[in-house]
Amino acid sequence: MPEILEAEQARVLIEQRALGRTIAGVDAPDAWYLKRGLTPRAVKRALTGRELEQARRRGKQLLVDTDRTGPVLGMHLGMSGRVVIDDEAAGDPLVYASNRDVTEWHRFSLRFADGGRLALRDPRRLGAVELDPDEDRLGVDAMELTLAQLRAVVARSRAPVKAVLMNQERIAGLGNLLVDETLWRSGVAPDRPAASLDAAEQVAVHRAVRTTLRTLGRRGGSHTGDLMVARVPGGCCPRDGSPLVRATVGGRTTYWCRLHQR
Ligand SMILES: [Zn+2]
């Protein structure tokens, strides 16, 4: 499932391949995919003739600025979406079911005047397209997260620390795999109440967020963590060999080690 690292790969692809290209047409065959009252007709009218000027991102939300007074195109990858430009797709082809190029999965496409296209390919149809999304509904971007910001977020919540780290309104971009990897690296159990973390544990979690994003970003995505191999029934901790706990925390299937995660 796309998390901040996959959204960043898509942002980079847009930056490298789509900026400065003129939109000659918009295909929005799936009206359900358009959010906040946007219609296929309105999105065509708003984007046709414009150029893509800048590719930004906040958490998992892609934000593409268009020229002059044009709208911001917001795209969300959902559970299985990938951005495809011409014939190149962002993300690791081995782990996405959406690797196959099935036209029905193109929920939204921009046709460029030069003959190429940008498509959002999404088999599970849980992504979204909107114009001028409310960027401030999202918390601080996980890649920019400071220790002070992390402290402020965890200190005021009795919810499990995993749920707090995954709350997009607090910290934008971390999903299930990245949070499990982060907590495993920091030695903190995911079901601990967030506010119970002491200062040293807050530092450890903050450091682990940064290390996890940097390391897994370099390796190629959120599925490349050290804990990943052990995310199976009967899996053991790659650090100490202890059997992992598998339980639902914050509504998501969670793996952790009772020996070194306290
Ligand atoms: Zn362990």
Residues whose N, C-alpha, C, O or C-beta is under 5 A from the ligand:
A	BS01	ZN	C237 R239 D240 S242 C257 L259 H260
